[in-house]
Amino acid sequence: MSLTNSHLQRLYQGYLNTQLLWESNPVLGLNQLQFHYDSATLFKRPLHKQLRLGQLAEQFVFNQLEQFEDCRILAENIQIQKGKQTLGELDALIELDKNSIHLEIVYKFYLYDETLGTSEIEQWIGPNRNDSLIEKLSKLKNKQLPLLYSSDCKSTLEAFDLNTETFQQHVLFKAQLFIPYQKSIICNQLNKNCINGFYINKIQLEDFNTCEFHIPSKLDWFLNVDNSVHWLDIESLKTEAEVFLEQSKSPLIWIKKQDSTLLKSFLVWW
């Protein structure tokens, strides 16, 4: 997908508008990096190749950090290797307000399924049910963050003249959350402002048979629903969506009601 500059700026603004998944209180001991920013900033970094959504989110974060006078990016996307084996990657090492910080960056989409687990954190799953919030948090806590203190990482960072012992550790975890159609939930640990819409299955789709639809590209998942797109009727939507559903993939869809109300939803295969 080739991005024009104006499209890229819209994606960047969509990223900036996305809320942190949690705020002041740590979740599973993970602390969010919180800072104030100017939402009017532009994305200025050159992109030399096509990026996936998560990779583009990282570039958005780096661009955001570079706007701060008291922030310096020391290294980004550092591969930690043991011989020929790649052990993992550190997303970023930064200096912010004279503090050295190891930062892991995450941007995710999760759907609420009350049948999973016994806690709020366990009940959020990816649209295709092949990843979950609890799995990601556990990986951050038990694998990605501890990597900084491994002997292999220490030797790698010595090349940057950096001492791993001086670094604090934070995450910058943003997400868009979707809840079951016609239901409400209470968020105790997570930020309720991350709720961006709902999800439906093929049967519930019939409730929207007078609406129009659009299936955005994966990068456009950053965006709020935009009226200036090509809209499909429900039969055309079913035809296009079936390609995804047959592969056990849940497409994000934009919905325009007859009164011009715009909605954001996942159409799930499960």
N, C-alpha and C positions, 0 to 999 in steps of 0.2 A: 504494500500500500504506500504510494508516494504521497508525502505530506506537503501541502503548500504552507507558506509561513503563517497565513491567517488561520488555517486549520490547526496548525501546531500550537498557536497561541490560545485557541479555544480549548484544546486538550489540556494545556497547562493550567488554564483558569479552572477547568473542571477538576483537576487534581487539587489545586489550592482550595477549592470550595469543599472538598471532601473532609469530613471531620476525623479527628483521632478516635480510634476505636475505644479507648478509655483515656481518662485524663489524670487527675492528681494521684489517685490511689493505685499503686502497682497491682498488676494482675500476674499471678504466679511468680511474684518477685521481680517482674519485668517493669522497668521504669521508662515512661515515654519521655522523649526529648521535646520539651514545650518551649516555644518562643513566639514572639509577636512578629508579624510580617506585614508588608504592604501588599494587599491583594491586587494592586494595579501594576505590579512588576511584570516585565516581559521575559519570555524565555529567549536567552541569547546564546546558548551553547550550540556549537555546530554539531550536527548529527551526520556521521560518516557512513552509516549503514542503517538498514531497516531494523527496528527494535520491536521486541514483544512488549506487551503492556507493562509487565513488571520491570523490565529493563528501562522503559521510558519513564516510569515512575521514579526510578533511581536518578535519572538525569534531571528530572524536575526538582528533586530534592537538592541535588548538587547545585543547580542553578539558583535555587532559593537561598541556600546557605551562602553562596558567593555574593549575595546582595548585602550581607552584613559586614560592616567595617571591622567588627571584633571577632570575625570567624575566618579561619584559614583551613582549607582542605589539605591535609598532609599527604594522604594517599587514598586512592579509591579502587575498588574491585581488586583487592590483593589476593592472588592465588597462593595458597599455602600447600606446599608439596613435601612429600617424603620420598626421595628418590624420584621415580617416574610416576608415583601415585599422587593424585590431587586429593588432599584431605578436606578441602573446603575453601571458602572465600570469605574474606572480610569485606563488607560493603564499603565502609569508609572509616578513616581515622581523621579526626578533625580537632582543631583547637578553637574553642568557643569560650569567650569571656575568660581567657587564660587557663581554661580547663582542657586537658587532653581527654578526648572521648572516642571510644569505639562505638560506632553507630551501625545498627542493622536496620535495613529499610524494607518495609512490607506494605503492599497494597493488595487487598483481597476483596472478594465478593462472597458473602455467606448467606445461607438461607436457614431459617429457624425450623427445627424439627423436634417437637417436644417428646417424641418417642425415644430419643437418643439420650443415654446417660441419665444422671440424676441432678446435674448442676447446670446453671445457665451457660457456663463456658463449654460444656460438652454438647450443647444442643444446637450448635451452629455448624453447618456442613456446606461444602462447595456445591455449586449448581449441578455438577455431574456426579456428585457423591464419591469422588475419588480423593478428596482432601477434606480436612476439617480444621476448625479453629484450635481445638485442643491439641491436635497433632502438630500444628504449626507452632503453637506456644511451647510445647514440649521440646520440639526441635531447636527452637531458639535458646531455651534455657539449658538444655542438656548437651547440645552439640555445637551450635553456631557461636554462642558467646564464650563458652569454655575454650574454644579453639585459640583464642587470643593468648592464653596462658600455656599453650603446648610448647614443647622444646623446639619443634619444627617452625612454629610461628615466630618464636623468639629469634631464631637464627635468620629468618626471612626479614624481620623488621630491623635487625642490626644493619642491614644494607641501606635502610632509610635513616639510620642513626636515631632510631626510636626505641624507647624502653617500655616494654609491655606493662611493667609494674606501675607505671604512672597513669594508666588510662582508667577512667570511669567507663561504665558500659550502659548504653541506652538503646532503646528501639524507637523508630518512628513508624508506627503501625497505623495505617489508615485503612478504612474499609467502608464498603456499602453493604448494608444489611437489608434483607427482604423477608417479610413475614407471610404466613399463610393467608390466602385470600379471605376476606371478611372476618379476620380474627385480629385480636390485639394482644400484645405481650407487655410485660413489665421488665425493664432493664434495671438490674441492681448494680452490676459490676461494669457493664458496658455503657457506652454513650448512646442514649436513645436517638440523638440527632443524626446518627449514622443510618437510621432506617430511611431508605430511599424509595421503597415500593413494596410490592407483594409478589407472590408467585402463584401460578395456576397450573392445572393439568388440562388435557385436551377436552375433558367433559366440561370443566368450568369455563373454558374458552367460549362456549356457546352463550354464556351470559353477556358476551360482548359482540353479538352477531350484527349489531348496527354500527359498530365502530370501524375505524380505519387503523392500519397497523404499519409498522416499519421495523425491520430487523437491522439494527446498526452493526457496523463492523466492530471487531473486538476492541480496537483502540478507542472507538467512539463510546465504549462503555464508561469512559471518564465523564461523559457529558450529561447534562440535564436534557430532558426531552426537548427537541427543537422542532418547531412546526414547519420549517422550510426544508422538508425532505419529500421524497416520493412515497406516498401512502398507498397501501394495499387494502383491498377488501378482504373479508374474512376467508373466502375460498382461496384466494391467491396466497394469503398468509399461511393457511394450512398446507398448501402445496410446498412452499419454500421451507416451512418449519419441519416438515416430515423428513427432509434430508438430514437435519440435525438429530431429530428424535430417534430415527432408525439406527443412528450411531451411538445411542445413549449419551447424547449431548443436549443440554438445555439452553436454547437460545434466549438472549435478552430481547425483549420486544418493547417497542414504544406503542402506546395506544392513544388514539384521539377519539374522544366521545363526540356524539352529535352536537353537544353544547360547547365543543372546542376544548373541553378539559383534557389535559395531557397527563398520561400516567406512564409509569415505568414498571415493568414486570418481567419475571422469568417464566417461560413456558417449559415446565419440567417434563422429563420423559418418565419419571418414576411415580 
